[in-house]
Amino acid sequence: MSNIVVLGAGITGVTTAYALLKQGHRVTVIEKHRYPAMETSFANGGQLSASNAEVWNHWSTVAKGLKWMLKRDAPLLVNPSPSWHKYSWMGEFLTSISRYESNTIETTRLAIEARRHMFDIAEKEGIQFDLEKRGILHVYYDRGSFEHASKVNKMLRKGGLDRNPVDSVEIAAIEPALVGDFYGGFFTPSDSTGDIHKFTRGLAAACERKGATFLFDADVTAITAGNQVKISWKPTDSHSEAAQELTGDAIVVCAGVASRDFAAMLGDRVNIYPVKGYSITVHLDDEVSQTVAPWVSMLDDRAKIVTSRLGLDRFRVAGTAEFNGVNKDIRSDRIRPLVDWVRTLFPQTSTARVVPWSGLRPMMPNMLPRVGRGSKPGVFYNTGHGHLGWTLSCATADIIASSLSENFPDRLLMKTA
């Protein structure tokens, strides 16, 4: 039985650990925080959204970024200060524009497959995570944006997604709580929402029941790969310089934005950039808000804002993309548009108690996750899922587990159901 080390206990790390356990491996997960899902997997938009599979590599994205560069509350904000990492990433982003359609179709197919895996896992392990299978509604205010969405829809349908146009009357029927003057929209009935933090924590507990070891509060200082993989680490709250060592037959890097640094230790280039997003959790403390807050998930294309209803008393609103390095500061000028958006489109929903959050999406320049082998024996990557980590994780976890098991076929004891 092979001993596999997984770096990171976010959604991709924990789903990877679970997939590896199913293949019969012994698994150790290393996490710098005290609990699973404490960074990007803590309070995202909550959408399990194949309908958001369109990659960002398009000239319209570039135009919007330039237009919004000096607007502090813009949906897309780029800090223009020089950074080789940022500008090299942007250069590769531009070269991937030619693969915009093929990458969108590929991502759609992967998202649909991941959805099936996630629902099966949640049912089998009894994980409760405020799952709502009510679909996702995309809304557009003008004819031009709706027509662009129609072109995107053709690609999504090529990827196998059932996503249909709706007019303003149908929008009102799908979500009666929504207030606005919309030209039209698209509705994807098969998409859903849920609480990523609850799911990841529940799946981590399932992994422990199946024999996985979780090493929390562990700061990885060095990694080497050869006949075995060796990981040096120290407790995050320790002032001692002495490092402890862990060995394994292989390592899977699932460490979000930190994956770039770990890849460099292993001689690989994984050009992930941290794209900051913000969310607010609106606490629905009164009966009126609980009644009038929406249950159907939304994406407002103009504001680049998504929503999820998380049970009776929480409403999650998330959006924006900020290119500002490894910076998790919560800025009031980035939170205010989210609150104002709720007050405008759902005016009867109280925003008296709103909890802000920010997280760093680990994005590759081509918007596709890095899933596969590294340059050295025993090194694998499952990282860089960007804004679709929650959506894609269960599929990429199975892909990497299968790839790794092919690497160690004679060392498996069994495959569990």
Residue pairs with C-beta under 8 A, 6 or more apart in sequence:
1 24
1 25
1 26
1 411
1 412
1 413
2 25
2 26
2 249
2 250
2 404
2 408
2 411
2 412
3 25
3 26
3 27
3 28
3 247
3 248
3 249
4 20
4 25
4 26
4 27
4 28
4 248
4 249
4 250
4 251
4 252
4 404
5 27
5 28
5 29
5 30
5 229
5 231
5 246
5 248
5 250
5 251
5 252
6 13
6 16
6 17
6 20
6 27
6 28
6 29
6 30
6 251
6 252
6 254
7 13
7 30
7 220
7 231
7 251
7 252
7 253
7 254
7 255
7 259
7 262
8 29
8 30
8 31
8 253
8 254
8 255
8 256
8 258
8 259
8 383
9 29
9 30
9 31
9 33
9 35
9 36
9 37
9 200
9 204
9 214
9 216
10 36
10 37
10 39
10 40
10 41
10 200
10 254
10 256
10 389
11 37
11 40
11 41
11 196
11 199
11 200
11 389
11 390
11 393
12 254
12 256
12 369
12 382
12 383
12 385
12 389
12 393
12 396
12 397
13 29
13 31
13 36
13 252
13 254
13 255
14 29
14 36
14 37
14 200
14 203
14 204
14 207
15 121
15 203
15 393
15 394
15 396
15 397
16 252
16 254
16 382
16 396
16 397
16 400
16 401
17 27
17 29
17 204
17 207
17 212
18 121
18 203
18 206
18 207
18 210
18 397
19 397
19 398
19 400
19 401
20 27
20 252
20 401
20 404
21 27
21 207
21 210
21 211
21 212
21 416
22 401
22 415
22 416
22 417
23 401
23 402
23 404
23 405
23 412
23 415
24 405
24 412
24 413
24 414
24 415
24 416
25 401
25 404
25 405
25 408
25 412
26 211
27 207
27 211
27 212
27 213
28 212
28 213
28 214
28 215
28 246
28 248
29 204
29 207
29 212
29 213
29 214
29 215
30 215
30 218
30 220
30 231
30 233
30 246
31 214
31 215
31 216
31 217
31 218
32 217
32 218
32 219
32 220
32 236
33 39
33 216
33 217
33 236
34 216
34 217
35 201
35 216
36 200
36 201
36 204
36 214
37 196
37 197
37 200
37 201
37 204
39 256
39 359
39 360
40 256
40 257
40 359
40 360
40 361
40 362
40 389
41 196
41 197
41 200
41 389
41 390
42 196
42 197
42 357
42 359
43 196
43 197
43 279
43 281
43 316
43 318
43 355
43 357
43 359
44 196
44 277
44 279
44 318
44 359
44 389
44 390
45 277
45 279
45 306
45 307
45 308
45 316
45 317
45 318
45 319
46 193
46 194
46 195
46 196
46 297
46 306
46 308
46 310
46 316
46 318
46 390
47 136
47 191
47 192
47 193
47 297
47 299
47 306
47 308
47 390
47 391
48 115
48 118
48 191
48 192
48 193
48 194
48 390
48 391
49 111
49 136
49 188
49 191
49 297
49 299
49 306
49 388
49 391
50 108
50 111
50 112
50 115
50 156
50 159
50 161
50 188
50 190
50 191
50 391
51 136
51 138
51 156
51 161
51 163
51 186
51 188
51 191
51 299
52 136
52 299
52 306
52 387
52 388
52 391
53 104
53 107
53 108
53 110
53 111
53 156
53 159
53 161
53 388
53 391
54 104
54 107
54 152
54 155
54 156
55 96
55 100
55 103
55 104
55 107
55 366
55 367
55 368
56 93
56 367
57 93
57 94
57 96
57 97
57 99
57 100
57 103
57 365
57 366
57 367
58 97
58 100
59 97
60 148
61 76
62 94
64 75
64 76
65 76
65 78
68 74
68 75
68 76
68 77
69 77
69 78
69 80
71 77
72 333
72 334
73 333
73 334
73 336
73 337
74 320
75 303
75 304
75 305
75 319
75 320
75 321
76 304
76 320
76 321
76 322
77 320
77 321
77 322
77 323
77 324
77 334
78 322
78 323
79 86
79 322
79 323
79 324
79 325
83 325
85 271
85 273
85 325
86 273
86 323
86 325
88 271
89 271
89 273
89 363
89 365
90 365
91 365
92 271
92 365
92 366
93 365
93 366
95 365
96 103
96 365
96 366
96 367
99 366
101 155
103 366
103 367
103 368
104 152
104 155
104 156
104 159
105 155
105 156
105 158
105 159
106 159
106 368
107 159
107 367
107 368
107 388
107 392
108 155
108 156
108 158
108 159
108 160
108 161
109 159
109 160
110 392
110 395
110 396
111 161
111 388
111 391
111 392
111 395
112 159
112 160
112 161
112 190
113 395
114 391
114 392
114 393
114 394
114 395
114 396
115 190
115 192
115 391
115 394
117 394
117 395
117 397
117 398
118 199
118 393
118 394
121 127
121 203
121 394
122 129
122 131
122 199
122 202
125 202
125 203
125 206
126 202
127 198
127 199
127 202
127 203
127 206
128 198
128 202
129 194
129 195
129 196
129 198
129 199
129 202
130 193
130 194
130 195
130 198
130 309
130 310
130 311
130 314
131 192
131 193
131 194
132 192
132 193
132 194
132 295
132 297
132 308
132 309
133 192
134 192
134 193
134 295
134 296
134 297
135 174
135 187
135 188
135 189
135 190
135 191
135 192
135 296
135 297
136 187
136 188
136 191
136 192
136 193
136 296
136 297
136 298
136 299
137 166
137 171
137 174
137 175
137 185
137 186
137 187
137 188
137 296
137 297
137 298
137 299
138 149
138 185
138 186
138 187
138 188
138 298
138 299
138 301
139 171
139 178
139 180
139 182
139 184
139 185
139 298
139 299
139 300
139 301
140 146
140 149
140 182
140 183
140 184
140 185
140 301
140 302
141 180
141 181
141 182
141 183
141 302
142 183
143 183
145 183
145 301
145 302
146 183
146 184
146 185
149 186
149 301
150 165
153 163
153 165
153 186
156 163
157 163
161 188
161 190
162 188
162 189
162 190
163 186
163 187
163 188
164 186
164 187
164 188
165 184
165 185
165 186
166 174
166 184
166 185
166 186
166 187
167 184
168 181
168 182
168 183
168 184
170 185
170 187
171 178
171 182
171 184
171 185
172 178
174 187
174 296
175 294
175 295
175 296
175 298
177 292
177 293
177 294
177 295
177 346
177 349
178 294
178 298
178 345
178 346
179 344
179 345
179 346
179 347
180 344
180 345
191 297
192 297
193 297
193 308
193 309
193 310
194 308
194 310
195 310
195 311
196 390
204 214
207 214
208 214
210 416
215 233
215 246
217 235
217 236
217 237
218 233
218 234
218 235
218 236
219 233
219 234
219 235
219 236
220 231
220 232
220 233
220 262
221 232
221 233
221 234
221 243
222 231
222 232
222 243
222 265
223 229
223 230
223 231
223 232
223 251
223 262
223 265
223 266
224 230
224 265
224 266
225 251
225 266
225 374
225 376
225 377
225 378
225 379
226 376
226 377
227 377
228 247
228 248
228 249
228 378
229 247
229 248
229 249
229 250
229 251
229 378
229 379
230 245
230 246
230 247
231 245
231 246
231 247
231 248
231 251
232 243
232 244
232 245
233 243
233 244
233 245
233 246
234 240
234 241
234 242
234 243
234 244
248 378
249 378
249 408
249 411
250 378
250 379
250 380
250 404
250 407
250 408
251 378
251 379
251 380
252 380
252 381
252 382
252 400
252 404
253 259
253 262
253 263
253 266
253 270
253 374
253 379
253 380
253 381
253 382
253 383
254 381
254 382
254 383
255 262
255 383
256 272
256 360
256 362
256 383
257 272
257 273
257 274
257 326
257 360
257 362
259 270
259 272
259 362
259 370
259 381
259 383
259 384
260 270
260 271
260 272
263 269
263 270
263 374
263 381
266 374
266 375
266 376
266 379
267 374
267 375
267 376
268 374
268 375
268 376
268 379
268 381
270 364
270 370
270 381
270 383
270 384
271 364
271 365
272 362
272 363
272 364
272 370
272 383
272 384
273 323
273 362
273 363
273 365
274 325
274 326
274 327
274 360
274 361
274 362
274 363
275 321
275 322
275 323
275 360
275 361
275 363
275 386
275 387
276 320
276 321
276 322
276 323
276 324
276 327
276 328
276 358
276 359
276 360
276 361
277 318
277 319
277 320
277 321
277 322
277 358
277 359
277 360
277 361
277 387
278 318
278 319
278 320
278 322
278 330
278 331
278 334
278 335
278 338
278 356
278 357
278 358
279 316
279 317
279 318
279 319
279 338
279 356
279 357
279 358
279 359
280 316
280 317
280 318
280 335
280 338
280 339
280 342
280 354
280 355
280 356
280 357
281 310
281 314
281 315
281 316
281 354
281 355
281 357
282 289
282 293
282 314
282 315
282 316
282 317
282 342
282 349
282 350
282 351
282 353
282 354
283 313
283 314
283 353
283 354
283 355
284 290
284 293
284 312
284 313
284 314
284 315
284 349
284 350
285 313
285 350
285 352
285 353
286 350
288 348
288 350
289 348
289 349
289 350
290 312
290 313
292 346
292 348
292 349
293 309
293 315
293 346
293 349
294 307
294 309
294 315
294 346
295 309
296 309
297 306
297 307
297 308
297 309
298 305
298 306
298 307
299 305
299 306
299 307
300 306
300 341
300 345
303 319
303 337
303 341
304 319
304 320
304 321
305 317
305 318
305 319
305 337
305 338
305 341
306 317
306 318
306 319
307 315
307 316
307 317
307 318
308 315
308 316
309 315
309 316
310 316
315 342
315 349
317 338
317 341
317 342
318 338
319 337
319 338
320 334
320 337
320 338
321 361
321 387
322 334
326 360
328 358
328 359
328 360
329 358
330 356
330 357
330 358
334 358
335 356
339 351
339 354
342 349
342 351
343 349
343 351
361 386
361 387
361 389
362 383
362 384
362 385
362 386
362 389
363 384
363 386
363 387
364 370
364 384
364 386
367 386
368 384
369 382
369 383
369 384
369 385
369 386
369 389
369 392
369 396
370 381
370 382
370 383
370 384
371 381
371 382
371 396
371 399
371 400
372 380
372 381
372 400
372 403
373 379
373 380
373 381
373 403
373 407
374 380
374 381
378 407
380 400
380 403
380 404
381 400
382 396
382 397
382 399
382 400
385 392
385 393
385 396
405 412
